[in-house]
């Protein structure tokens, strides 16, 4: 499903009332000015955080923080302005209506894939690289390593000899961000009365953005990033859903009955295969993406979204990075 929607064009419900449609122009203008400031800082200043270079006193700042967290899975004070400015829009995004897992299964249908075979050790001390896995040992000439920086930092995979200091520094400079996504369906049909995209702000609480009926399904979706996403995952599924329902009741009325029929809540921080959603560069660490992508002894190659200097945090960035490494083998 083609997804080229301008989410700033959504309606905004703030402190008990719908804001006029002109709010879209105000927010989009503010956001454009902040990105200009980020780009200028990336060119002329030492690598600072995004927070340090934008206008944080504007009434639209909390909305900018929320959309930024969605995209970068981290907050404006955590992210390198130079890294944020280096991201390149590759074109229209597409949502896979049948689920992204189905796309991957189709894409890899003809590939020899062995599941549940985690690599536990990579020994590159000898002429052949020895991969010790949960199902035995392999001897190979070269390896393309695509695991997340969260997995690399956790040392779930042992290296012999140990990774060099410059590679460890790159891993530390590109930590994994947090993303909690919540999808809900209801027995009641109150979603019919709401816009396709709407954003709710109640007092000083976090701003939440809702996608209503994504891909035509009778559900509502919330995506969060950064500390609010961390809090949701740590607090548990019930607390996260209650938080979302509270914002919906703020919008449609506290007397509205909301019977959750189906639910899904992501939990990437605790997923052993990722230990986070995707990477962000800490202030001063933007150059570490290129360092992470460098091979070791032209035998161990690194790929994945964290190694992409232009398309990080995306599937196509991960894919392009791997194909580039394949071309060097």
C-alpha positions as CSV (number, residue, x, y, z in Angstrom):
1,X,0.0,0.0,0.0
2,X,1.5,3.3,-1.1
3,X,2.1,5.5,2.0
4,X,3.0,9.0,0.9
5,X,0.8,10.8,3.5
6,X,1.9,14.0,5.1
7,X,1.3,13.2,8.8
8,X,1.5,16.8,9.7
9,X,-1.7,17.2,7.8
10,X,-3.5,15.2,10.5
11,X,-6.0,16.9,12.8
12,X,-4.9,17.9,16.3
13,X,-6.9,17.5,19.5
14,X,-5.3,19.6,22.3
15,X,-6.6,20.1,25.9
16,X,-10.2,19.2,25.1
17,X,-10.7,20.7,21.7
18,X,-9.9,20.2,18.0
19,X,-7.4,22.8,16.7
20,X,-8.3,24.6,13.5
21,X,-7.1,23.1,10.3
22,X,-4.6,25.9,10.0
23,X,-2.6,24.1,12.8
24,X,-1.2,22.0,10.0
25,X,0.5,24.9,8.3
26,X,1.9,26.2,11.6
27,X,3.4,22.9,12.6
28,X,4.8,22.1,9.2
29,X,6.4,25.6,9.0
30,X,7.9,25.1,12.5
31,X,9.2,21.6,11.6
32,X,10.8,22.9,8.3
33,X,12.6,25.6,10.2
34,X,13.9,23.1,12.8
35,X,15.3,20.8,10.0
36,X,17.0,23.8,8.4
37,X,18.6,24.6,11.8
38,X,19.7,20.9,12.1
39,X,21.2,21.0,8.6
40,X,23.1,24.2,9.3
41,X,24.4,22.9,12.5
42,X,25.6,19.7,10.8
43,X,27.6,21.9,8.3
44,X,29.1,24.5,10.6
45,X,29.2,23.3,14.2
46,X,30.7,20.5,16.2
47,X,28.4,17.5,16.3
48,X,25.8,18.4,18.9
49,X,22.4,16.9,19.8
50,X,19.3,17.9,17.9
51,X,17.9,19.4,21.1
52,X,20.9,21.8,21.2
53,X,20.2,23.4,17.8
54,X,16.4,23.7,17.6
55,X,13.9,26.1,19.0
56,X,12.5,24.4,22.1
57,X,10.3,27.2,23.3
58,X,7.8,27.0,20.5
59,X,4.3,25.7,21.2
60,X,4.8,23.1,18.5
61,X,8.1,21.7,20.0
62,X,6.3,18.8,21.8
63,X,4.8,17.7,18.5
64,X,8.2,17.8,16.8
65,X,9.7,15.8,19.6
66,X,7.0,13.1,19.1
67,X,7.4,12.8,15.3
68,X,11.2,12.8,15.7
69,X,11.0,10.0,18.2
70,X,8.8,8.0,15.9
71,X,11.3,8.2,13.1
72,X,14.6,7.9,15.1
73,X,13.4,5.7,18.0
74,X,15.2,8.1,20.3
75,X,14.7,11.6,21.7
76,X,16.1,14.9,20.4
77,X,18.7,15.2,23.2
78,X,20.1,11.7,22.4
79,X,20.7,12.0,18.6
80,X,23.5,13.6,16.6
81,X,22.3,16.6,14.6
82,X,24.9,15.6,11.9
83,X,23.5,12.1,11.7
84,X,19.9,13.3,11.6
85,X,20.8,15.7,8.8
86,X,22.5,13.0,6.8
87,X,19.4,10.9,6.3
88,X,18.1,10.8,2.7
89,X,14.5,10.2,1.7
90,X,14.7,7.4,-0.8
91,X,11.1,7.9,-2.1
92,X,7.6,6.8,-1.1
93,X,7.2,4.4,1.8
94,X,5.1,1.3,1.3
95,X,3.2,-0.6,4.0
96,X,2.8,-4.4,3.4
97,X,-0.9,-5.0,3.9
98,X,-0.5,-8.7,4.5
99,X,2.3,-8.2,7.0
100,X,6.0,-7.7,6.5
101,X,6.9,-11.2,7.6
102,X,5.0,-12.5,4.5
103,X,7.1,-10.3,2.3
104,X,10.3,-11.7,3.8
105,X,9.1,-15.3,3.5
106,X,8.3,-14.7,-0.2
107,X,11.6,-12.8,-0.9
108,X,13.7,-15.6,0.7
109,X,11.7,-18.6,-0.5
110,X,14.4,-19.9,-2.7
111,X,17.3,-19.2,-0.3
112,X,19.0,-21.9,1.8
113,X,18.2,-20.6,5.3
114,X,18.7,-22.4,8.5
115,X,16.5,-21.1,11.4
116,X,17.2,-21.3,15.1
117,X,20.9,-21.5,14.6
118,X,22.4,-18.6,16.5
119,X,26.1,-18.0,15.9
120,X,27.7,-18.1,19.3
121,X,31.4,-17.5,18.4
122,X,33.3,-16.2,15.4
123,X,36.9,-17.4,15.5
124,X,39.0,-15.7,12.8
125,X,42.4,-16.5,14.3
126,X,43.3,-19.1,11.7
127,X,43.2,-19.4,7.9
128,X,39.6,-20.4,8.0
129,X,36.8,-18.6,10.0
130,X,35.1,-21.0,12.4
131,X,31.5,-20.3,13.3
132,X,30.3,-22.1,16.4
133,X,26.5,-22.2,16.4
134,X,23.8,-23.8,18.4
135,X,23.7,-26.6,15.9
136,X,27.4,-27.2,15.4
137,X,30.4,-25.7,13.7
138,X,31.0,-24.2,10.2
139,X,34.3,-23.3,8.5
140,X,34.0,-20.5,6.0
141,X,36.3,-18.1,4.1
142,X,34.3,-14.9,4.7
143,X,31.3,-13.7,6.8
144,X,28.8,-10.9,6.4
145,X,27.6,-10.0,9.8
146,X,24.2,-8.4,9.9
147,X,23.1,-8.5,13.5
148,X,22.1,-5.3,15.3
149,X,24.4,-3.1,17.3
150,X,22.4,-4.1,20.3
151,X,23.4,-7.7,19.8
152,X,27.0,-6.7,19.1
153,X,27.2,-4.6,22.2
154,X,25.7,-7.3,24.4
155,X,28.6,-9.7,23.4
156,X,26.2,-12.5,22.7
157,X,28.6,-13.4,19.9
158,X,32.2,-14.0,21.1
159,X,35.0,-13.0,18.8
160,X,38.5,-14.6,18.7
161,X,40.5,-12.5,18.6
162,X,38.4,-9.8,20.2
163,X,37.1,-7.0,18.0
164,X,39.5,-4.1,17.7
165,X,38.9,-1.0,19.8
166,X,37.9,1.1,16.8
167,X,35.1,-1.4,15.9
168,X,33.9,-1.4,19.6
169,X,33.9,2.4,19.6
170,X,31.7,2.3,16.5
171,X,29.3,-0.1,18.1
172,X,29.0,2.0,21.3
173,X,28.4,5.2,19.3
174,X,25.4,3.6,17.5
175,X,23.1,2.3,20.2
176,X,19.7,0.9,19.5
177,X,16.7,3.1,20.0
178,X,13.3,2.1,21.4
179,X,10.0,1.8,19.5
180,X,6.7,0.6,20.9
181,X,3.8,0.1,18.4
182,X,0.3,-0.6,19.6
183,X,-2.6,-1.9,17.4
184,X,-6.1,-2.1,18.8
185,X,-9.5,-3.1,17.5
186,X,-12.7,-2.4,19.4
187,X,-16.2,-3.9,19.7
188,X,-17.6,-0.4,19.5
189,X,-17.6,1.6,16.3
190,X,-16.5,5.0,17.6
191,X,-13.5,5.0,15.3
192,X,-15.9,5.9,12.4
193,X,-16.2,9.4,13.8
194,X,-12.5,10.1,13.9
195,X,-10.1,11.4,11.2
196,X,-7.7,9.0,9.4
197,X,-4.8,10.6,11.3
198,X,-5.1,12.5,14.5
199,X,-2.8,13.6,17.3
200,X,-3.7,14.0,21.0
201,X,-2.1,16.3,23.5
202,X,-3.4,16.5,27.1
203,X,-1.6,19.0,29.3
204,X,2.0,18.3,29.8
205,X,1.6,14.6,28.9
206,X,3.4,13.0,25.9
207,X,1.9,13.8,22.5
208,X,0.5,10.7,20.8
209,X,-0.2,10.3,17.1
210,X,-2.9,7.8,16.0
211,X,-3.4,6.2,12.6
212,X,-7.0,5.4,12.2
213,X,-7.9,2.4,9.9
214,X,-4.4,1.9,8.4
215,X,-4.5,0.0,5.2
216,X,-8.3,0.0,5.5
217,X,-8.3,-2.3,8.5
218,X,-10.8,-1.6,11.3
219,X,-8.2,-0.7,13.9
220,X,-6.2,2.1,15.3
221,X,-2.4,2.2,15.5
222,X,0.0,4.2,17.7
223,X,3.7,4.4,17.2
224,X,6.1,5.8,19.8
225,X,9.8,6.2,20.0
226,X,12.4,7.1,22.6
227,X,11.8,7.2,26.4
228,X,8.0,6.9,26.1
229,X,8.5,3.7,24.1
230,X,11.0,2.4,26.8
231,X,8.5,3.2,29.5
232,X,5.7,1.4,27.7
233,X,7.7,-1.7,27.2
234,X,9.0,-1.8,30.8
235,X,5.6,-1.1,32.2
236,X,4.0,-3.9,30.3
237,X,1.3,-4.5,27.7
238,X,-1.6,-3.6,29.9
239,X,-0.1,-0.3,31.1
240,X,0.8,0.7,27.6
241,X,-2.8,0.0,26.3
242,X,-4.3,1.8,29.3
243,X,-2.2,4.8,28.4
244,X,-3.5,4.8,24.9
245,X,-7.1,4.3,26.0
246,X,-6.8,7.2,28.4
247,X,-5.8,9.5,25.5
248,X,-8.7,8.2,23.3
249,X,-11.2,8.9,26.2
250,X,-9.7,12.4,26.5
251,X,-10.8,12.8,22.9
252,X,-14.2,11.1,22.6
253,X,-15.3,11.5,26.2
254,X,-14.7,9.6,29.5
255,X,-18.1,7.9,29.3
256,X,-17.2,6.2,26.0
257,X,-17.1,2.4,26.5
258,X,-14.0,1.0,24.8
259,X,-13.9,-2.8,24.7
260,X,-10.6,-3.9,23.2
261,X,-11.3,-6.8,20.9
262,X,-7.8,-7.5,19.6
263,X,-4.5,-6.1,20.6
264,X,-0.8,-6.2,19.6
265,X,2.1,-4.5,21.3
266,X,5.7,-4.6,20.1
267,X,8.6,-5.2,22.5
268,X,11.8,-4.7,20.6
269,X,14.1,-3.8,23.6
270,X,13.6,-7.2,25.1
271,X,13.8,-9.1,21.9
272,X,16.9,-11.2,22.1
273,X,17.5,-11.1,18.4
274,X,17.6,-7.3,18.2
275,X,17.8,-5.7,21.7
276,X,16.2,-2.6,20.4
277,X,14.4,-1.2,17.4
278,X,17.1,0.3,15.2
279,X,20.2,2.4,15.6
280,X,20.8,6.1,16.2
281,X,24.1,8.0,16.3
282,X,24.9,9.7,19.6
283,X,26.2,13.3,19.4
284,X,29.7,13.2,18.1
285,X,29.4,9.6,16.7
286,X,27.9,10.2,13.2
287,X,31.2,9.1,11.5
288,X,30.9,5.7,13.3
289,X,28.4,4.4,10.7
290,X,31.2,4.3,8.2
291,X,33.6,2.8,10.7
292,X,31.1,0.1,11.6
293,X,30.8,-0.8,7.8
294,X,34.5,-1.4,7.5
295,X,35.6,-5.0,7.2
296,X,38.1,-6.8,9.4
297,X,41.0,-8.3,7.5
298,X,38.7,-8.4,4.4
299,X,37.1,-11.5,5.9
300,X,34.5,-10.2,8.3
301,X,32.1,-7.8,6.7
302,X,29.5,-5.7,8.5
303,X,26.1,-4.8,7.1
304,X,22.7,-3.7,8.3
305,X,20.8,-0.4,8.7
306,X,23.4,0.9,11.3
307,X,26.1,0.8,8.7
308,X,24.2,2.9,6.2
309,X,25.2,6.6,6.3
310,X,22.2,7.8,4.3
311,X,19.4,5.2,4.8
312,X,19.9,4.1,8.4
313,X,16.8,2.9,10.3
314,X,15.2,1.5,7.1
315,X,14.9,-1.9,5.5
316,X,16.2,-0.6,2.2
317,X,19.2,0.8,4.0
318,X,20.0,-2.6,5.5
319,X,19.5,-4.3,2.1
320,X,21.7,-1.9,0.2
321,X,24.4,-2.2,2.7
322,X,24.4,-6.0,2.4
323,X,24.5,-5.9,-1.4
324,X,27.4,-3.5,-1.3
325,X,29.3,-6.0,0.9
326,X,28.4,-8.9,-1.4
327,X,29.9,-6.9,-4.3
328,X,33.3,-6.8,-2.4
329,X,33.5,-10.5,-1.8
